[in-house]
Amino acid sequence: MCRPYALATFRALVAALFALTAAPVRAQTLPNAPLTALDGKLTVGAEVVATFGEDDDVAFFNYTDYEHNALRMFRAALAASWRPASRIDVVGEVRTEDFGQVRPYAAYIRVRPWGNHAFDVQVGRIPPAFGAFGRRGYQVADNPLVGYPLAYQYLTSLRSDAIPATAADLLVMRARGWRTTYPIGSTEAAPGLPIVTAFRWDTGVQAHWEGHAMDFTGSVTTGTLSDPRVEDNNSGKQLSGRAAFHPIVGLVAGVSAARGDFLSSAVKHQIENPRDSYPQTALGVDAEYSRDHWLVRGEAIWSRWTMPFATEPHGYDLKATGAFIEGRYRLTPRIFVASRLDRLTFSRLQVGPTWAPTWDAPVTRVEVDAGYYLQRNLVARIAVQANDRDGGRVRQRTYVSGQVAFWF
Amino acid sequence: MQMRLLRLAFVVCVLIGLTIAPARTRSNVPDVANGTIRGRVELKQAPPDVARRPNVADVAMARAHDPTDRRRSVVYLETAPRAAFDQRDEPRPKLDQRNEAFVPHVLAIVAGTTVDFPNSDETYHNVFSLSSTKPFDLGRYPAGRSKSIRFDRPGIVRVFCDIHSHMSAFILVFAHRHFAVTDDEGRYRIDNVPPGTYTVVAWNEATPTDSRRVVMPESGGDVETNFSLGRR
């Protein structure tokens, strides 16, 4: 397992060093604007991000649902937008992480039915309606920190394709979300689910309306916040939406909600007298305020999974809450500092008269970054991230990582 | 690389102008008429508009923004006569932020000029430059507000908005006053040029610069010099 990561990190480091050393001399030879064709109707942009840090095959604080380390990753993305008619956009993005398989991350058609109304319909693999970071964090230019918020990245011990037989099975997996196993359903070890994944988008239909001081987005999708899907695995749909208010320039506040069936049919069929639906329900609030050289963002997400055990087919309500606040300040035109304070907590599971542990181990994370713009679209960052977990083999871990990101 | 070389050449030329021009023009000042250098700058290929970066995370069709007028060129004397360095009271130029575009896209000023950056849009803008001539960051400010920057050093300042990647502008800062920005048809006019031999340079952001040797006769008058800029 170490070998591919070592190779990837070596390549990422080489790419980063190349970018760093080449930048001052060749700064203006790198593209600084998207490429266009077809009389400006086709626009192509790209993003290359090399993040390098120490290996971590013990604590797994930063692993993603694609089994990559968010603090030790090479990512390349190619995005395109084609406007064949004035009110139609065809949008797509392909990505590769750690030189692995090239995957389509976004692929949808956007239609604006009425030219004089800011109302859009999107169909395909669409951006998430829920929350704010899911869309913003998708592009490196919008994320001032190297790491991801816990609610959007940290893997809990829940899975959509396997369930515990008893509460004890679940508690055994406490703080082992990076690779969990359960006796019902798929018995292979696999990553658990984050509250909301920032690394995959869902498939479905979305509508967005924008007014003077507020806008609304609603989606019907195949998967859920924690397990977005292209192919349906349970015939259940997720409804999600967000209302955003922007009463003054620079301030945006949003409220979000989502509910969808997350458990796969393959697992349901192995439960006696299952419910019709085992949903994930989530509520979120987010806010952003910026002025002068400051940018402050915060978000809180509450999620409840109705999770069956073999011994309790009706299901337990397993809850998790993730909240973070982050800020960025530009010291000079080239230098900025940023920080995020982040907390992820879980509800308690009554497994005995006096014993009610949290069903997964709460985590606290603090990250401090400093960045330097080599040119407008080429930034180098260094990050120190401290993690503290109330469980697991490794409870505390501090990571130092660097990142070079280029986009056009 | 090309931009750096251009910037370096620009600064060197201006500095040479500062040092040698007074000696050259001193003998020309009495009993002679100043003239005008004018002409047209033709672009072999119209530079395309700067497109908005494809943002797959947008949940709505992007708002239309004003196109960037990249056809504007700047024509200037590589070496300038002494009178060109005289201080004059002129209105403060402004680089407006309007409909997600900088207006004008190209601004030419004399060193020591203060430029206003009003925000005329409903959204935030964050004007900044990383250029070595004058790095600055005005931060985010809303509609109706304006901030200003004084440009003391000659050179090229590339201006961006931190929020809207398709917004860009150029400010060319000169040590003298003999320069002109082309109009919609590409025409330019540099007035009050004393007799002498000059190198006239045409600059456009999308092409390599071009230069011509021009002689302004003792009798003054109009001297026409045309340029055709484009990739060689």
Interface residues (C-beta under 8 A of the other chain):
Chain A: V25 R26 A27 Q28 T29 A33 P34 T36 G40 T43 V44 G45 A79 A80 S81 R87 D89 V91 G92 E93 Y105 A106 R110 R112 A118 D120 Q122 I126 P127 A129 R135 R136 Y138 Q139 A141 D142 Q206 H208 E210 D215 T217 I248 V249 G250 S290 R291 D292 H293 L295 R330 T332 P333 R334 Y373 Q375 R376 N377 W407 F408
Chain B: M1 Q2 M3 R4 P48 D49 V50 A51 R52 R53 P54 N55 V56 A57 D58 V59 A60 M61 E122 T123 Y124 F128 S129 L130 P135 F136 D137 G139 R140 Y141 P142 A143 F160 S165 H166
